[in-house]
């Protein structure tokens, strides 16, 4: 490549938080752009509270990635951007996906050799190596991925599970091999990963932000009987059954599951 990017990763205020393949998460220690005393105070406390700007950098070497629409900040090099839509049928499928998962209908593809910087965010950026797996992710978390991954809509196995569990009926899923970048509500240091081997996980609330597609998701009573569930104060719980993994965000504020009356 014939270009050099100065004062980015070699900046004393920048830290490389994670790197997988051509994806790099950059975190800025603090916001140095203070023009008023209020800005300085706000930025100081935000930094001390772990609220720091992050940025995803993607380096392409004759490769291709898919990104959330509007996420690109700037790109350098011989990179071509396309809509990633193949024909009218592909556009219609994307519209359906957008309607049921609250994501953009167009997820642009970037192909070639060069470097892409995405918009900064105070959300937490995770890089996941999807290795011949199939992972379901919560709405709004998708940011970017290798186009070797198949990003598609996954439907809940039952309407009651979605309605009662405080979840949507449809989610995006990533299948195959490649790197997946997501915006998460908590840092990766706080996520709890439960590995199930033909077992059951019951969660009181929508604390599960990712899970294996192989798991069967239902909503059930916390107790064996209506009276037992009501007495426990838990009512209904989200149940993940089978063999696979569930990523839990225990520190995230959850939407409660309706209780039994």
C-alpha positions in Angstrom: 0.0 0.0 0.0 1.2 3.5 -0.9 -0.2 5.4 2.1 0.7 5.9 5.7 -1.7 6.8 8.5 0.0 8.9 11.2 -1.2 9.7 14.7 -3.8 6.9 14.8 -2.6 3.7 16.4 0.7 5.4 17.3 -1.1 8.0 19.3 -0.4 8.0 23.1 -4.1 8.5 23.7 -5.1 5.4 21.7 -5.0 1.8 22.9 -5.5 -1.3 20.8 -8.2 -3.2 22.7 -8.6 -6.2 20.4 -7.4 -7.4 17.0 -8.7 -10.3 14.9 -7.9 -10.8 11.2 -8.1 -7.4 9.5 -10.3 -6.0 12.3 -8.9 -3.8 15.1 -10.7 -2.1 18.0 -9.1 1.2 19.0 -10.1 2.8 22.3 -9.3 6.5 23.1 -8.2 7.0 26.8 -10.0 10.4 27.0 -11.5 13.0 24.8 -8.9 15.8 24.5 -11.2 18.1 22.6 -12.2 20.4 25.5 -13.4 23.9 24.6 -15.2 24.7 27.9 -14.9 23.9 31.6 -18.1 21.9 31.3 -16.6 19.8 28.5 -13.5 19.2 30.5 -15.5 18.1 33.6 -17.8 15.8 31.5 -14.9 14.2 29.7 -12.9 13.6 32.9 -15.8 11.8 34.6 -16.7 9.9 31.5 -13.1 8.6 31.2 -13.1 7.6 34.9 -16.4 5.8 34.4 -15.0 3.7 31.5 -17.1 5.7 29.0 -14.5 6.1 26.3 -14.8 6.5 22.6 -14.0 3.4 20.5 -13.4 3.0 16.8 -13.3 0.0 14.5 -10.5 -0.1 11.9 -10.7 -2.6 9.1 -7.7 -3.4 6.9 -8.5 -5.0 3.6 -6.0 -7.0 1.6 -7.8 -8.0 -1.6 -10.7 -8.9 0.6 -14.3 -7.8 1.3 -16.4 -6.8 4.3 -20.0 -5.9 5.0 -20.9 -3.0 7.2 -23.9 -1.3 8.8 -25.2 1.5 6.6 -23.7 4.9 7.5 -21.0 3.4 9.7 -18.0 4.4 7.6 -16.1 7.5 8.6 -13.3 7.4 6.0 -11.4 5.0 3.8 -8.0 5.0 2.2 -6.7 2.9 -0.7 -8.1 1.0 -3.7 -11.5 0.1 -2.2 -14.8 -0.2 -4.1 -18.1 0.2 -2.3 -21.2 -1.6 -3.5 -24.7 -2.1 -2.1 -24.2 -5.8 -1.8 -27.7 -6.3 -3.3 -28.0 -8.8 -6.1 -31.1 -7.9 -8.2 -34.6 -6.9 -7.2 -35.1 -10.1 -5.3 -32.2 -9.4 -3.1 -33.4 -5.9 -2.4 -36.9 -7.2 -1.4 -35.3 -9.7 1.0 -33.2 -6.9 2.5 -36.4 -4.8 3.0 -38.0 -7.7 4.8 -34.9 -8.1 6.9 -34.9 -4.4 7.8 -38.6 -4.4 8.7 -38.4 -7.4 11.1 -35.0 -6.8 12.7 -34.8 -3.0 13.0 -31.7 -2.9 10.8 -30.9 -1.0 7.6 -32.2 -2.5 4.3 -28.8 -1.9 2.7 -25.5 -3.2 4.3 -22.8 -1.9 1.9 -19.9 -4.1 0.9 -16.4 -2.7 0.7 -13.9 -4.7 -1.5 -10.3 -4.2 -2.4 -7.1 -3.2 -0.6 -6.8 -0.4 1.9 -8.0 0.8 5.4 -11.5 1.7 6.6 -12.2 3.7 9.8 -15.8 3.5 11.2 -17.5 6.2 13.2 -16.6 6.4 16.8 -19.0 5.1 19.5 -19.3 5.0 23.2 -20.8 1.5 22.9 -18.5 -1.5 23.5 -17.0 -3.1 20.4 -16.5 -6.9 20.3 -14.7 -9.0 17.7 -15.9 -12.6 17.4 -14.2 -15.3 15.4 -17.2 -17.3 14.0 -15.5 -20.6 13.3 -18.0 -22.8 11.3 -20.7 -21.8 13.8 -24.1 -20.2 13.7 -24.7 -17.3 16.2 -27.9 -15.3 16.8 -27.4 -11.7 17.9 -29.7 -9.1 19.5 -31.2 -6.4 17.3 -29.0 -3.4 16.7 -25.7 -5.1 17.6 -24.4 -5.8 14.1 -21.6 -3.5 13.0 -19.5 -5.3 10.4 -18.2 -8.7 9.3 -16.3 -10.6 6.7 -18.5 -11.4 3.7 -17.5 -15.0 4.1 -20.2 -15.0 6.8 -23.8 -15.4 5.9 -25.9 -12.7 7.6 -29.5 -13.7 7.6 -32.8 -13.5 9.5 -33.5 -16.1 12.1 -37.1 -16.6 13.3 -38.1 -17.6 16.8 -39.4 -21.1 17.0 -42.6 -20.0 18.6 -44.6 -16.7 18.6 -45.3 -17.0 22.3 -41.6 -17.2 23.1 -41.0 -13.8 21.4 -44.1 -12.1 22.8 -43.8 -13.3 26.4 -40.0 -13.3 26.6 -39.6 -9.6 25.9 -37.7 -10.4 22.7 -38.4 -9.8 19.0 -39.8 -12.4 16.8 -36.8 -12.2 14.4 -33.1 -11.7 14.9 -30.0 -11.5 12.7 -27.7 -14.4 12.7 -24.1 -15.0 11.5 -23.3 -18.4 10.0 -20.0 -19.8 8.6 -16.4 -18.7 9.1 -15.2 -15.2 9.5 -14.8 -12.2 11.9 -18.0 -10.5 13.2 -17.8 -7.1 14.8 -20.7 -6.0 17.1 -21.7 -3.1 19.3 -22.5 -4.5 22.7 -24.2 -2.8 25.7 -21.4 -4.0 28.1 -17.6 -4.5 27.9 -16.4 -8.0 27.0 -14.9 -8.2 30.5 -18.4 -8.4 32.0 -20.0 -10.9 29.7 -20.8 -14.3 31.1 -20.6 -17.2 28.6 -22.6 -20.3 29.5 -21.7 -23.5 27.5 -24.6 -26.0 27.5 -24.1 -29.7 26.7 -27.6 -31.0 26.3 -28.7 -28.9 29.3 -31.0 -26.0 30.2 -30.4 -22.3 31.0 -33.3 -20.2 32.5 -33.0 -16.4 32.4 -35.3 -14.0 34.2 -35.2 -11.2 31.6 -33.6 -10.5 28.3 -30.0 -10.6 29.5 -29.0 -13.0 26.7 -27.5 -10.9 24.0 -26.1 -13.7 21.8 -26.7 -17.4 21.6 -26.1 -20.5 19.5 -28.7 -21.0 16.8 -28.7 -24.7 17.8 -30.4 -23.9 21.1 -34.2 -24.2 21.5 -35.6 -20.9 22.9 -38.9 -21.0 24.8 -40.7 -19.1 27.6 -41.8 -21.1 30.6 -43.0 -20.8 34.1 -40.3 -20.5 36.7 -42.0 -23.2 38.8 -43.7 -26.4 37.9 -47.1 -25.0 38.7 -48.9 -21.6 38.3 -49.0 -21.2 42.1 -45.3 -22.1 42.5 -44.3 -19.6 39.8 -46.3 -16.8 41.4 -45.0 -17.6 44.9 -41.4 -17.5 43.7 -41.9 -13.9 42.4 -40.2 -14.9 39.1 -43.3 -15.7 36.9 -42.0 -16.5 33.4 -38.4 -17.1 32.4 -36.5 -17.3 29.1 -35.3 -20.9 28.6 -32.4 -22.0 26.3 -32.3 -25.7 25.9 -29.9 -28.0 24.1 -26.2 -27.8 23.2 -24.6 -24.5 22.5 -23.5 -21.2 24.1 -25.3 -18.2 25.5 -23.7 -14.8 26.1 -25.2 -13.1 29.2 -25.0 -9.4 30.1 -25.8 -9.6 33.8 -25.1 -5.9 34.5 -27.4 -4.7 31.7 -30.8 -3.3 32.7 -33.4 -5.8 31.4 -36.9 -5.4 30.3 -38.9 -7.6 32.7 -40.7 -10.6 31.4 -44.5 -10.4 32.2 -45.4 -12.1 35.4 -48.2 -14.6 35.9 -51.4 -13.3 37.5 
